[in-house]
């Protein structure tokens, strides 16, 4: 698998996984607030309504976490599929040994001020 393919798949999978986690967190926060309301409810009917709402939110949290689990599994598989070792890049070779210099540039290209100016290739 080439790095370009890995990056393309990462760009497809990562946003979905992140969105699923955000959704699970938001639904969980709502569920927590509903439970807090239920703890202060004064009647059986209000507790029943709040706990039913909480149960629905729990299912939404579970769905979002299942989707996040699925996508992170795919991300792990993608990571495992890329076998190339990433490390320091090889140094660029200096000028090829047989490379010819253009006439008239021999002295200009070898001066220290030219080398430091960044105007050379």
C-alpha positions as CSV (number, residue, x, y, z in Angstrom):
1,X,0.0,0.0,0.0
2,X,1.4,3.4,-0.9
3,X,1.4,6.4,1.4
4,X,-0.9,8.3,-0.9
5,X,-3.5,5.5,-0.6
6,X,-3.1,5.5,3.2
7,X,-3.6,9.3,3.4
8,X,-6.7,9.1,1.2
9,X,-8.3,6.4,3.4
10,X,-7.3,8.3,6.6
11,X,-9.1,11.4,5.2
12,X,-12.2,9.2,4.7
13,X,-12.2,7.4,8.0
14,X,-10.9,9.8,10.6
15,X,-13.6,12.5,10.3
16,X,-16.3,9.8,10.7
17,X,-14.7,8.4,13.8
18,X,-14.2,11.8,15.3
19,X,-17.9,12.7,14.5
20,X,-19.1,9.5,16.2
21,X,-17.1,10.2,19.3
22,X,-18.4,13.8,19.4
23,X,-22.0,12.5,19.0
24,X,-21.5,9.9,21.8
25,X,-20.2,12.6,24.1
26,X,-23.0,15.0,23.4
27,X,-25.7,12.3,23.8
28,X,-24.0,11.1,27.0
29,X,-24.0,14.7,28.4
30,X,-27.7,15.0,27.6
31,X,-28.4,11.7,29.2
32,X,-26.4,12.8,32.4
33,X,-28.6,15.9,32.6
34,X,-31.8,13.9,32.2
35,X,-30.7,11.6,35.0
36,X,-29.9,14.6,37.2
37,X,-33.4,15.9,36.5
38,X,-34.8,12.5,37.3
39,X,-33.1,12.5,40.7
40,X,-35.0,15.6,41.6
41,X,-38.3,14.6,40.1
42,X,-41.3,14.5,42.4
43,X,-43.7,12.1,40.8
44,X,-43.6,8.6,39.4
45,X,-44.9,9.9,36.0
46,X,-42.1,12.5,35.6
47,X,-39.4,9.9,36.7
48,X,-40.9,7.5,34.1
49,X,-40.7,10.1,31.3
50,X,-37.2,11.1,32.2
51,X,-35.9,7.5,32.5
52,X,-37.5,6.6,29.1
53,X,-35.7,9.6,27.6
54,X,-32.5,8.5,29.2
55,X,-32.9,5.0,27.8
56,X,-33.3,6.5,24.3
57,X,-30.2,8.6,24.8
58,X,-28.3,5.5,26.0
59,X,-29.1,3.7,22.8
60,X,-27.9,6.7,20.8
61,X,-24.6,6.7,22.8
62,X,-24.2,3.0,22.1
63,X,-24.9,3.4,18.4
64,X,-22.3,6.3,18.2
65,X,-19.7,4.3,20.1
66,X,-20.3,1.2,17.9
67,X,-19.7,3.3,14.8
68,X,-16.6,4.9,16.4
69,X,-15.4,1.4,17.3
70,X,-15.9,0.2,13.7
71,X,-14.1,3.2,12.2
72,X,-11.2,3.0,14.6
73,X,-10.9,-0.7,13.8
74,X,-10.6,0.2,10.1
75,X,-8.0,2.9,11.0
76,X,-6.0,0.2,12.9
77,X,-6.2,-2.1,10.0
78,X,-5.1,0.7,7.7
79,X,-2.2,1.4,10.0
80,X,-1.2,-2.3,10.0
81,X,-1.4,-2.5,6.2
82,X,1.2,0.2,5.7
83,X,4.5,-1.7,6.1
84,X,7.0,0.9,5.0
85,X,9.2,2.1,7.8
86,X,9.2,5.8,8.3
87,X,12.5,7.3,9.3
88,X,15.0,9.9,8.3
89,X,15.0,10.6,4.6
90,X,18.1,9.8,2.5
91,X,20.3,12.8,1.9
92,X,20.0,14.2,-1.6
93,X,23.0,13.4,-3.6
94,X,25.4,16.2,-4.4
95,X,26.1,17.1,-8.0
96,X,26.6,14.0,-10.1
97,X,30.3,13.3,-10.6
98,X,30.2,13.7,-14.4
99,X,27.9,16.8,-14.4
100,X,29.2,19.6,-16.7
101,X,29.3,23.2,-15.7
102,X,27.8,25.8,-18.1
103,X,30.5,27.9,-19.7
104,X,31.1,31.1,-17.8
105,X,29.5,30.0,-14.6
106,X,32.4,28.1,-13.1
107,X,33.6,30.9,-10.9
108,X,30.2,32.5,-10.1
109,X,28.6,29.3,-8.8
110,X,31.5,28.5,-6.5
111,X,31.7,31.8,-4.6
112,X,30.5,31.8,-1.0
113,X,28.1,34.7,-1.5
114,X,26.3,32.9,-4.3
115,X,26.1,29.7,-2.3
116,X,24.5,31.5,0.7
117,X,22.1,33.6,-1.3
118,X,19.9,30.7,-2.1
119,X,20.0,31.5,-5.8
120,X,21.5,28.3,-6.8
121,X,19.7,25.1,-7.6
